[in-house]
């Protein structure tokens, strides 16, 4: 029987971003209709769509060999899994998300201690209970099925909610009084699966390529020719990922440079390179950067 890796893809808000990331990494995943079993153009991978909140449990129990979920849900479920790599991407941005304690703008609460005896609504129930217990603050933590931001002050005194930008909290007239946790997507693995040589290599290959795709986002390659007499001045204008690659040309008075820079600074860097003496400047897109 051919080797197979059972891989969990997070269903819900991260699904589209995850499938797009895999495509940039080299795997095309097709999630059609209501099926929970997407197809993938790799005969060695078998995919399943699983809610991020449940992913770590299925990976821990071995129903899945590996999966992608936030470290927030790994901590919420207190699961014993192998952390393979962090993948800093989300549905809106490439930033970590935060689980924050928030209260109405006009409430008298300014510190977690002010909420003693109060009701906290959240989806992250067990972690929130442990957080307040560790600070010896007695609160009642209630599970929120959704629309958590609208619950204070009528249905709860405060909430613990996930946010990327804070815009939804501000729109609902809430203010943050504490950050409980930062979270980002993790590639996690079942410990027995990770001990298997073939599965471990497959998981590590996926990790390598996903990270390469993330590293390429927002970056471009630049190549150019430079007279040796102006080389130092030209290199000084390059905010390089690493030192630029310098190659000899047939004309001994010239060299070729190749480097990677952030796309946001290209419009400022190219004119400076030209002024410093570079010629034949070419910008090209990147699909993967292995660092």
N, C-alpha and C positions, 0 to 999 in steps of 0.2 A: 504493500500500500504506500502511495506517495506521501511524503511529508506534507502536513498542513498546519498552518498557524491560524488559530481562531482569534480574530481581532475585533475588538469592540470599537465602534464609531459612535460618538455621543449624539444621541437624537435630541432635537430641539434647537435651542438658540445657537449652539456651536456647530450644528450639522453642516450647514453650507460652507462655513469658514474652514472646517476640517477637511471636507471633500475637496475644496479648492486648494488647500495646502498640499494634500496628497497628490493632486494633479501636477502642481508645480514641482513636487518631489519625484514625479515619474510614474505614479500609479493613477489610473483612471477608475474611479468608483462611480457606479451608476445606481442611484437610489430611485427606484421606480414605484410610483403609486403608493399603496399602503403596505408594501412588503417590508418586513423587518430584516430581510437578508439581501443587501445590495450585492450586485455583481462587481467584480474587480478583475482587471486585465492581468492578473498574476495567478496562475494555477496553484501556487503554494500558499495563498491567503484565502481564508473564508471569513467574510465580514458579517457582522450583526449590528443592527442599530439598537442601542441601549441608552436609557436616560443617564446622564452624567451622575445624577444622584445615586444611582444603583450600581454603576460600573465597577467600583472597587470591590463590592461584595462578590460579584460574579467572577472577577479576576482572582480574588482570594480563594474562592471555592473551587476554581479550576474549570468552570463552565466556559471561561475565556482564557486564552493564554496571555493576552495582553490587551490593553485598551487605553483610550485617552479620556481623562477626566481631570477636574481641578483637584489640587491638593486639599481644598476645603472639604470636598466630599470624602476624601480618604480619611481626613481627621474626624469628620462628623461620624463616620461609620466605624472608626477605630480599627481599620482593616490592616492586616499584615501582608503587605505586598512589596514587591521590588520597585523602587523608583529608578527608572532607566534614564530619563532626561526631562528637563523642563522645556516647555515649548511656549514661549511668550507670544501668544496671539489670542484674540478674543473676537467676539462677533462684531465689534465696532473698531477695534484698534489693535496695536501691538503692545499694549500696556497691561500690567497686572491689574486685576480687579481688587476691590477692597470690600470686606464685610464691616459695616459701620453700625454703631449705635446712634440712632437718630430720634429726635423728639420734635414736637411742634415748635415753631419759631417763638411763640409767645409763652411757652411753658416755663415753669420755675426751675426745671432740671438743667444742671450744667455739668455734673459729674456722674459717673456710674453710681457712686454712693448715694446720690440723691434719689435713686430709683428703688431704694429699699422698700419692700412690701408692695411694689407695683407690678403691673402686667407687661410683659415683653412679648410681642408677636414676631415670629420669624419662621423661616423654613429650615434654618440651621439650628434645630432645637437642642441636640445633645451637646454640641460644642458651646452654645450659649449658656446652657446650664453649667457646664464645667468652668466656663470663664467666670461667671458670677460666684460660683461656689469657691473658686480659688481665691477670690477677693473677699469672701465671707459676707457677701451682700445677698440677703434673702429676697428673691423675686419669684414670680410665677411666670414660667416660660410656656407660651402657647404656640402650637403649630399653626402656621398660616398657609392656607391653600392657594393664596395668590392675592393680588391687589393689596399687598402689605402696606404700601405707602399711605393708603387712605384710612387705615385703621385708627391711628391716633387723632384726636384724644378720646373718641367715643368708645372704640372697641379695645383699645390698648393704650397704655401710657407712653410706650416707646416701642421702637422696632429695631431689629437687627436685620439689615438688608444689604444685598450686594450692589455695588455701584462701580461704574467705570469713570464717569465724568462728574457725577453728583447732580446732573441736570434734572433727572426725574424727582429727586428728593427736593430740590429747590422749587420745582414746579408745584409740588404738593405742600409747600410751606413748611418744610422740615429742615432742621439744622443738625449737623453731625456733632456729637460730643465726644466720640471716641472711635478709633479704628481698632477692631478686634483682631483682624487678620488680613494679610495680603495673600492673594491666591493667583495661580496661573495654571494653565493646562500642563498636565504631566503625562508622559508615556509611562504606564506602569505595567508590570508583568507579574504573573503568578510565579511564586518562588520555585516550585517544582519545574515549571516550564522553562524558567530562566537557567535552571541547572542542566537542562538538556542541551547538548552542544549544538545541534542543528537549530533548535528554536531560538537559542540565545543569539546565534550568529544572524538569524533572520531578523530578530527584534533589533539588534544593534545596527544592522544595515538600514532598517527603516528609520531608526533614530538618526543615523548619520545623514540620510537624504532629507528628512524633514527639517533638521537643523540647517542644512545647506540651503534649502528653499527659503527658510526664514531669514537667513543671513543675507540672501540676495535681494530681499525686498528693500526698496528705497535706495539701492546702490546701482551704479553703472561703472562700466569699464572705460578707461581712457588710454589711447595709445597715440604716440606722437614721435616725431623726429626732433633731435636737438643737436646743435653744434657743441662739441666738447668744451669749447671755451665758455659756453653759457650754461653748462650742465648744473652747476651749483645753484645758480639763480633760478633755474627752472624747477629743480627739485624742491627748493624752498617754498614754492607756490603750491605744492601738492600736499593736501591733507590726506595722506594715504592710509589705507587700512593697514598695510605693512610697508616696508621700504619698497619703492618701485623696482620692477624688473628692468634691468638695463642690458641691451643687446648691441653687439657691434654690427655696423653696416659695412657694405663694400667700400664706401668712402671712409678712410680712417679718421677723418675730421668730424664724423657724425656718429651718433648712437641713436637707438630707438628705446623709448620708455613705454612701459605698460603698467598701469596701476588701477586701483579700485577706489572710488570716492562716493560720498553720499550725493544722491541726485539733487538734493536741495541746494547744493553749493556749486553745481556745474556752471550756472550762468555767471557766477562771479569768478570762478577759477579759470575758465577758458580764456577770457580776455587777458587775464594776468599772465597766463602761460604764453600767449601770443606776444605780449609786450616783452616778456623775458627772453624771447628768441625761439620758441618752439614753432615747428611747422608741421603740416600734415596731421593736424589734431583730429582724431576720430573718436566719437563717443559711441559705445555699443551697449545694448541691454544685457543683463545677466539673468540667468534662470536659477543658478545654484552657486553658492560660494562655500567651499569646504575649508574651514579654518582649523 
